[in-house]
């Protein structure tokens, strides 16, 4: 966790109740939540938000493959009760900052300040295995399929 610069982490798939597990790691509540999952994760965060907390909504991946609109958060009243601010965020809203982002990110990568993990599967014939592995959590970081000179294909 130190390498990632975070205080706590847990496997949400093994947690019996997200709000209980999240509450263990946020005993004083949550002031700011960067939400990109939605569904039960958003409900758990709403339950633990402090008064005047802020939620940045940048994605709802739990709903991307839904065939019908899922029900909204069952505890949306928490927004009113705790006077929360929810605001949507899209990267494209800030495209004017892209040149500075590339400059900063390039420098930080060169300096070793930005690190990432990748899971690389060799060969196009293993692409289905890699795809299924994404949904089973078999990857650390990005799941990539390498095709080309170093590949088995």
C-alpha positions in Angstrom: 0.0 0.0 0.0 2.9 2.3 0.6 4.0 2.0 -3.0 0.5 3.0 -4.1 0.4 5.9 -1.7 -2.8 4.8 0.0 -3.8 4.3 3.6 -6.0 1.2 3.2 -7.5 -1.2 0.7 -9.8 -4.2 0.7 -11.2 -6.7 -1.8 -14.8 -5.5 -2.3 -15.7 -8.9 -3.7 -14.9 -10.5 -0.4 -16.5 -7.8 1.8 -19.9 -8.9 3.1 -21.2 -5.3 3.3 -19.3 -2.6 1.5 -20.5 0.1 4.0 -19.2 -1.9 6.9 -15.8 -2.6 5.4 -15.4 1.0 4.1 -16.4 2.3 7.5 -13.6 0.3 9.1 -11.1 2.3 7.0 -12.9 5.6 7.3 -13.9 5.8 11.0 -14.3 9.6 10.8 -16.4 9.5 7.7 -15.6 10.6 4.1 -15.1 14.2 3.1 -14.3 13.7 -0.6 -15.1 10.7 -2.8 -13.9 10.2 -6.4 -16.6 7.8 -7.6 -16.1 5.7 -10.7 -18.0 2.5 -9.9 -21.6 3.5 -8.9 -24.1 1.0 -7.6 -23.4 -0.4 -4.2 -20.1 1.5 -4.0 -21.8 4.8 -4.4 -24.4 3.7 -1.8 -21.7 2.8 0.7 -20.0 6.2 0.1 -23.2 8.1 0.5 -23.9 6.4 3.8 -20.5 7.4 5.2 -20.2 11.0 3.8 -19.6 13.8 6.3 -21.8 16.9 6.3 -20.9 19.1 3.4 -18.9 16.3 1.8 -18.2 16.3 -2.0 -18.6 13.4 -4.5 -17.0 13.7 -7.9 -18.8 11.4 -10.3 -16.4 10.4 -13.1 -17.8 6.9 -14.0 -20.4 4.3 -13.3 -18.7 1.1 -14.5 -21.1 -1.1 -12.5 -23.8 0.1 -14.9 -22.0 0.1 -18.3 -23.3 -3.3 -19.3 -26.7 -3.0 -17.8 -29.5 -4.0 -20.2 -32.0 -2.0 -18.2 -31.6 1.2 -16.2 -30.6 0.1 -12.7 -32.4 1.6 -9.7 -30.8 4.7 -8.3 -29.0 4.7 -5.0 -31.5 3.6 -2.4 -30.0 6.2 0.1 -30.0 9.2 -2.1 -31.7 11.2 0.7 -28.2 11.3 2.3 -27.3 14.0 -0.3 -30.0 16.3 1.3 -29.5 15.2 4.9 -25.7 15.8 4.8 -25.9 18.7 2.3 -23.6 16.9 -0.1 -22.3 18.2 -3.4 -22.3 15.8 -6.3 -20.7 16.9 -9.5 -20.1 15.0 -12.8 -16.6 15.1 -14.3 -15.4 14.2 -17.8 -11.9 14.4 -18.9 -13.0 16.0 -22.2 -14.2 19.0 -20.1 -10.5 19.9 -19.6 -9.0 19.2 -23.0 -7.5 22.7 -23.0 -5.1 21.4 -20.2 -3.9 18.4 -22.3 -0.5 20.0 -23.4 0.4 20.8 -19.7 -0.7 17.3 -18.7 1.6 15.7 -21.2 4.5 17.9 -20.1 3.9 17.2 -16.4 3.3 13.5 -16.9 6.3 13.0 -19.1 8.5 14.7 -16.5 7.0 12.7 -13.6 7.5 9.4 -15.5 11.1 10.3 -16.3 11.7 11.2 -12.6 10.1 7.9 -11.5 7.3 9.6 -9.7 4.6 7.8 -11.7 4.6 4.0 -11.5 2.1 1.4 -12.8 1.6 -2.3 -13.0 0.6 -4.3 -16.0 -0.4 -7.9 -16.6 0.8 -9.0 -20.0 -0.6 -12.1 -21.7 1.4 -13.4 -24.7 -0.2 -14.1 -28.0 -3.4 -13.2 -29.7 -4.7 -16.8 -29.2 -4.8 -16.0 -25.4 -6.9 -12.8 -25.9 -10.1 -14.6 -24.8 -8.4 -15.8 -21.6 -7.1 -12.3 -20.9 -10.6 -10.8 -21.4 -12.2 -13.3 -19.1 -9.4 -12.8 -16.6 -10.3 -9.1 -16.4 -13.7 -10.1 -14.9 -12.2 -12.6 -12.5 -9.6 -10.1 -11.2 -6.7 -12.1 -12.5 -4.8 -8.9 -13.5 -2.8 -6.3 -11.6 -3.1 -3.0 -13.4 -3.8 -3.0 -17.1 -4.5 -6.3 -18.8 -2.6 -6.4 -22.1 -2.3 -8.9 -24.8 1.1 -8.7 -26.6 1.1 -9.6 -30.3 4.1 -9.1 -32.4 7.8 -10.1 -32.5 8.1 -11.0 -28.8 4.8 -12.9 -28.9 4.1 -16.6 -29.6 2.1 -15.5 -32.7 
